[in-house]
Amino acid sequence: MPKAEMNPDVISHSATISALGNGGQGPQALRIFEAMPKARIRPNVISYNAAISACENGSQWLQILVLFGAMGEEKVNRNVISYSAAISTCEKGGQWQQALDFFQELLRAKISPDVISYNATISACEKCGQWQQALTFFGKMCEARVSPNVISCSAAISACERGGQDHHTLAIFEAMPQSRICPNVISYSAAITACERGSQWQQALSLFFSLPEANIAASVIAFNATMSACEAGL
């Protein structure tokens, strides 16, 4: 653009930051974002969201705190995209408490969470072994009429399975087809593990052999859980 004697504006900067972030070039995206004030271009919510999303791809959760602080100082209103990206970044960085804090802040700002916000929050709870919290957010998601998808269900199932809550694990798994959600390998593996722990070897075996019908390659977890279930049933 400079070669064509055109000065990049806030739109071109935001689009470039977004493209770099999506391409896994987080550091370069942030450099362009940080150069905007020097070019006398004031970042808007789209610019900030693009920068936050660029951090998300690199799990740079500390940078998110800086960006959120800057948005407040510059009086740039955060939206659901800002919060969803921040929650997802903290989840990927293993900062589950910070992810929950962002979710609560989103609610205090009277912004309706979307499926991405809920998914990242449930996943954060799952990764830190907080199955009760994961189940609570999964329930709130349904109450808010935000339709769960395979990521939501898989995270909730994994959280319950890790917490030894086999009944909840299988209940969510069995409800997925009713909601027209196709289970993935994570869902199947957790369900098979729950069957193995509950000494339901026939059901574990049935789920394992249904994997090819669902066009899903069995994971090592699914293999191990199925063999353990069969061994226990001898």
C-alpha positions, 0 to 999 in steps of 0.5 A: 500500500505505501508503494502505491502511495496509499496509507493503511487505515484501521481496517487494513491494519485489523484485517492484516492482524487477523490474517497473521493471527489465523496463520499462526503468526501471533508475534508478527500480528502483535507487532503490527498492532503495537505499531498502530499508535505510532502511525496515529491510528487508533485501534478499534474493537475489531483491531483489539479482537484480532490481536486477542485472537492472535494471542489465542493461537499462541496461548499467550494468556498474559498478553491478554491481560495487557490488551484487556487493560488497554481496552479499558484505558482507551474506552474501547467497548469489549464484546462477546468476541473479545471475551470468548477469545480471552477465555479460550486463550486462558483455557489453552494456557491452563489458566482455568481460574482466569478463564472463569474470571473472564466468564464472570466478567462477561456476565457482569458486563451483561453480554450474552455468552456464545457457544465459544465462551461456554465451550472454552469455559467448560474445557478449562474446568475439564482440564483442571479436574473441576467436573462439578463446575463443568457440569454447571456451565453445561447446564447453564448453557442449555438454560440460556438456549445456547445449543451445545455442539460436539466440543461442548459435549465432549468437554463435559463428558471428559470432565465427568469421566475424569471425575469418576462420574460415570452416570453423568458421562454416559447420560450426556453421551447418550443424549448427543444423538437426540440433539443431532450431535455426532460424538467424536473420538473423545466422547467415545473414549470417555464413554467406553472408559466409564463403561469399563469402570462400571463393569459394563463390558458388553456396552464398552464392547458395543461402543468400541465396535460402533466406532467404524460405523461413525467413521472414527478411528479408535484411540489408544484410550478406547482400545485400552478401556475396552480391553480392560472392560473385557478382562474385568468381565471374565 
